[in-house]
Structure formats: C-alpha cells, structure tokens
Amino acid sequence: MISNGREDVEFTTVDGLMLRGWLFPATQRGPAIIMTPGFNMTKEMIVAEVAEYFHAAGFTVLSYDPRSIGASEGTPRNEIHPGRNVEDYHDALTFLRSHPLVDPTRIAFWGYSFSGMVALCAAALDKRVKAVVAVSPLTIWEFSKWPKVLAKAMKDRASRLAGNPPVYLPMLTEDGESPAGFGTGFAVEDVYTMIARATEIEPNFVPQTTLSSYYHIGAFQPFGLMPFVSPTPAMIVTPENDLVSPVKLQKSLIYDVLREPKQLLMVRDKGHMNVLSGKDSTKTLDAQIAFLRDIMGE
C-alpha cells in the first residue's frame, strides 16, 4: 500500500511544462531521491512501492509522471522524448534542492528500465547529483523496423504540420511484440498482461504512444555518455533472467563502460518485470539503500 504520508507536488520545466508527482518527505533534513517510472508508465506503476520503501528508510523521495504522461503536462499526450526526459531530471533536482527537508548536496537519481538509462544520462550531464541507481537499464535503442518506422514518422510529422492529430501505436501487440520492433523479450516476460491489468486499475495510464516517439528514441544515443557519469557513483541493478535488457548487454554497453566509482548488483532468479517485486525484493531494495547511504549518509 502507498502511505498517506505523501504530498502532491508540481514543478516547472525549463520549457514551461508543469510536471506533477508525489513527494514523500522524511521526518528530518537529509538525503533525497528523484525517481521516474518505466517506458510510458505512470508513477503509480511498479515504482510507487519502491518510493514508499525508500521513504520508510529515511529518504525524502520525489516520484513524478514524465512529461505528457499521467498527471503531468505535455502534448501530444504520451509522446516519449528521452532527451527531454533527461532534462526534466535536472529541473526536478533544481526543484527538490529548495525543499527545507532536503540537503541539496545529497540528492540521487533513480530509474528503472527506460528511465534507468535516462537517469544515467542525466547524471552524466548534471554534476549536482550525488549518486545514480539504474535498475534494468534499457539496452535496446534501435529497432528492427527502423527504416519503415522512420518513414512513417516523417509522414506523420508532415501531417501534424498540416493540422492533423498524431498517429498512435499500442505499446505492444496482443502477441507481446512492439509494433515498432523496439526491443525483445516482452512476450516471454508477459509484459502484455501487465499492461492490460494496469489499463483496468490505473486511470491515468494510457497503453499507447505517438508514432513520433520512435523518432525521438532513434535520435537518442545514450551509450556515448556512459563514461561521463563518473565521478558520480553509479549502481547498476541487473536481474540475471532479464530478457528485455539482456545481462551481457547491460554489462558490455553500460557497466563495463562506466568509470569508477561503480557497483554492479546481480539479482538472482529475477527478470526485467519482477526485479522489484515478489520474493526477495526487499533484499534488492536494501542493497540499493546501503549503496545510497554509503554515498550520501543518513
């Protein structure tokens, strides 16, 4: 259950959008964590319980809906723009630094899946942040249907300039595949069932994105930033059964490229979608808390 100790908050981005989320204030001044959910997800999905767990451990936690998703502003709705998502972490940090319960020198970025890579890039570009944790960071930033998707995205862009509404695609087809060929392993990890369930119980969740989202994703080249995360301490949390972001790619494209200080947490018997839930999930969360406390104190 999500505690009643949270506050509804909002902050403004540099381009004038109002992003909305939850603030879980600690009982005394100290370190804080900024977190966002996975691809096209709202703050109520997957990461809500994580925010509460970190809060119970003594951190002030800010969890917010990414731009154009959930309660946050942004049009077209559900347009995924990882580059701007990176910038929004910076504006969230500026907002949180002014909170009376937050030590502005002890704030960490945290992200899961899609937002795991976004958080790493944000940490590479903003040295005000004290630490970064990326859980199952997304490793696939190109897609098998690249030429066809980009051609359709350009046609859609021209259509939108003519005043027409954007084209939308479902996150996944019924067979568990991305209609844009963006990533693999979703069917085996039963992501489609999770999306269907979330659609029923989360009123702010919309299981589709603009076609143009894949244009923005294709323009996002995050791996070149990985060496520049240092000297900010980074933890990569990698489930050994991850089929969406395969272990070998999390290691070769992200962890091995990161410079010290860094830490790799391998999670046994877990996949991409259940790494933060179910049996032994508290051990995974406690390891992240220990890492953050070692860097930021209590």
Secondary structure, DSSP 4 states (H G I P E B T S, - for coil): ---TT-EEEEEE-TTS-EEEEEEE--SSSEEEEEEE-STT--TTSSHHHHHHHHHHTT-EEEEEPPTTSTTS--SSTT---HHHHHHHHHHHHHHHHT-TTEEEEEEEEEEETHHHHHHHHHHHH-TT--EEEEES-----SBTTHHHHHHHHHHHHHHHHTTPPPPEEESS-TTS--TT-B-S-TTTTTHHHHHHHHHHH-TT--SEEETTHHHHHHH--GGGGGGGSTTS-EEEEEETT-TTTTHHHIIIIIITTSPSSEEEEEETT--TTTTTSSTTHHHHHHHHHHHHHHHH--
